Amino acid sequence: MRDFLATTATLALVVATPAFAQTADSNSQTAEPATVTPAAEDGNIIVTARRREENIRDVPGTISAVTAEQLEAKGPVAGTGDLLSTVPGVRFNDLASENLAEVSVRGSGTARATGADSGVGLFVNGAYVGSSTLGGRNFKTLDYFDIDRVEALEGPQGALYGRNSEFGVINIVLAKPKFNESGYVRSGYTFGLNQLRVAGVINTQVSDTVAVRVGGEVYGQNRGFYYNPVHREYYDTTRGFNGRGQIRYRSGPLDVTLLVEGQDLKLPSFVNSLTIKPGTNAALPLGYYQSRYVLPHDGKDELQQKVIRSMLSVSYDMGFATLESTTMATRWRSSQHYGAAIDFATLQTFRQQGQLGIYPFTQVHTNVVDRTLYQDLHLTGKAAGDKLTWIVGAEALHQDDDYRLMIASSPCGFTLVTQSVCTGTPTQPVCLKPLPTSLNCPATFPLVFGTDSYTKQRIYSFAGYASLAYKLGNLQLVGEARLSHDYKTATQFVYALYTTNYTRLPTTFVYKSDQPVFTATASYKIPGSMNTLLYAKVGTGYRAGGVNNGSFNAAAPNPYKFTYGNETTVGYEAGIKSNLTRNIFARFAAYLSRTSDAITNINDGCTVTNACGTGGQQFNVNGGTIEAKGISLALDGRFRLAGGLLSINANAATQRAHFVKIPAGVTGLPTLNSSVAQIPDWTMSGVIDYRHPIGNHANAFINFSYAGQRGGFQDTTTLATPAIPMTDFDIFGTRFGVNIDKFQVAMFVRNITDRQIQVLKFLQAGSPLSVRYNKPRTIGLNASYRW
């Protein structure tokens, strides 16, 4: 009912818009018929990735920009991967959960110390939106609603973007209010999922100085691909809404935009299918192969994300310089429940076969609350007859992250086929007999029911930065520098589940550092019609160090370390951008980087059977040196063909990253010369879009997209963890339809060949345990109206 009411309200708002628009100021710009094109025909896009407006083709570095029109041409955006699928050298590690997914750029990888900050900076409108907690290494669904473009910068960007921009930056630029009467309403339906998405945006000019833009999107879904028959629910459903309102004031040199937005969404939760071969697992010696799509589970499986954010953007032309200010306050909560996809009935079957089986009531609950305050203030100006461009600025970040991890486990031993199953709570213990002959549970359950850990992390970061660019004819020299100060404090409490009894005494530790970074670039534009730009650059970036939460055990083979330092990278890059012909633009880049003090996650080596007398704990250390290298090539072409417009985008990148130095005396670190995890040897993508007019008021279009990868390894390779190759794949999609005046109708198909990919593989003692799969083929319809 809530989804129905929200959908109806959105439709009513949009249907009323044409009448509202007719009453607008007669001096407003007249809206033109919407002939949606995949990009500007000349390929020129104005970007602000270097904190100043410039043509993307004039930026000396590997930068890509994907416009909202290009994204819409491929089909509805269902996740961060859709934003970045055509960007060379950038990979989205989609683990079928918004909480766990992560962006990788060049040699950053995504499986190396995931409890630390990301090595790729995530920004919206130039404001930092990332976090080291679960859900903080990926954009929120709200972030890619009603966007203008996505900018991706590759290589160290520490000088202008600071902490955690070590390997690159992704900046989503939202559509801002315009001084005209415009807007759109669109809907999409995906078969199989029975998912309906309805979105509407209204942009109106209130006066000569004030413009307003409001919009929202509603998700409704009652089916899915992955089904839990115990609760008669689907694991992969999306329900809820996004909403955003903006007001813009522009008068003379002053331009101010206030944004307020929110999200309340139930999102898909991941699920793993057991793939145990006979004779490889002591608990299931007969083996067990679970269905990909039907997975019974007695526990709870869901992901809920809520976001509230406000942002104030101010630009003031002071004559000699322009003052730019970005202020953001946000609070988001990400709550997830999951567990092994096994129910008690399945355990009964195992016991009837004489197998121990898997404890069916394991339940994990993570709850993250993040509160972020961000401020950037900088001046941009020109001098010496516009030969000199300068930027000077300051940035401040304050983050409060509260992270709770609850793990329910068996309060009794689970080691014999004859044992019953203990569950419940300390006040209401429950004993279940898988078989009539199963032994009774102990009168008093001997173990805790699990653990409940709560971590409070506080981050304070301050920085000053500057940039100086000097143009001498066709030669340009750029120098950028920043000094950052980071301060982190973290306190952890660990209780026995459902009690207030500590299983580990509270610990509080502090980490602080000062980190200088720089970038130096030289570029030369060759005179002539080819618009050729040659460039070379060197830059540095860093991934912020932090605090481990745990306890020191003197008997541990790897002594516990309470803090770990910054990871730093220096990168070298050379490239060329040029028109190959009047219609084809090419970009080529080669890079080499060296990462020192690489942050790595290890185990202290403790077990209940060695001198420690307790289970092991994970913690981050600075664990070696990584060298990465690679090349990328991208081609953009636009041609007039048979009376229509053909647009082609194709790119490929190859990269390698290895641990070339490992500290001595520490076990559990990556093996020497092993590959950095989650970095494919090759990534490729392409888009072909063709549009042909039909009469004076209509056109037909068809779009084909491709994404593929080859090689690479899933996890960090250690002496105890074998190398697990990632799955090679080729994924194809298409979208086709017609535009008639302001209306558009289209059909889309994702994963045309229904390619099955194991996106994550789990091993136990070197043998397969379970896998996580990609999304199967989906087919849907879109309809939209623009004015």
Salt bridges, closest charged atoms under 4 A:
GLU41 OE1 - ARG640 NH2 2.74
GLU54 OE2 - ARG50 NE 2.79
ASP58 OD1 - LYS525 NZ 2.44
GLU72 OE1 - ARG786 NH2 2.67
ASP82 OD1 - ARG750 NH1 3.32
GLU102 OE2 - ARG137 NH2 2.55
ASP117 OD2 - ARG163 NH2 3.76
ASP117 OD2 - LYS488 NZ 2.58
ASP143 OD1 - ARG309 NH1 2.81
ASP146 OD2 - ARG213 NE 2.85
ASP148 OD2 - ARG149 NH1 2.69
GLU151 OE2 - ARG149 NE 2.64
GLU154 OE1 - ARG106 NE 3.52
GLU217 OE2 - ARG197 NH2 2.97
ASP255 OD2 - ARG248 NH2 2.67
GLU261 OE1 - ARG244 NE 2.57
GLU261 OE2 - ARG309 NH1 2.77
ASP301 OD2 - HIS297 ND1 2.49
GLU302 OE2 - LYS300 NZ 3.64
ASP376 OD2 - ARG51 NH1 3.76
ASP376 OD2 - HIS378 ND1 2.78
GLU395 OE1 - ARG482 NH1 3.00
ASP400 OD1 - HIS398 NE2 3.14
ASP400 OD1 - ARG458 NE 3.47
ASP402 OD2 - ARG371 NH2 2.80
ASP402 OD1 - ARG458 NH1 3.04
ASP452 OD2 - ARG404 NH2 2.61
ASP486 OD1 - ARG163 NE 3.38
ASP514 OD1 - HIS485 ND1 2.72
GLU567 OE1 - ARG112 NH1 2.56
GLU567 OE1 - ARG543 NH1 3.71
GLU573 OE1 - ARG106 NH1 3.10
GLU627 OE2 - ARG594 NH1 2.29
ASP636 OD2 - ARG587 NH2 3.23
ASP681 OD1 - ARG656 NE 3.85
ASP689 OD1 - ARG691 NE 2.65
ASP730 OD2 - ARG710 NH2 2.81
ASP741 OD1 - HIS697 ND1 3.22
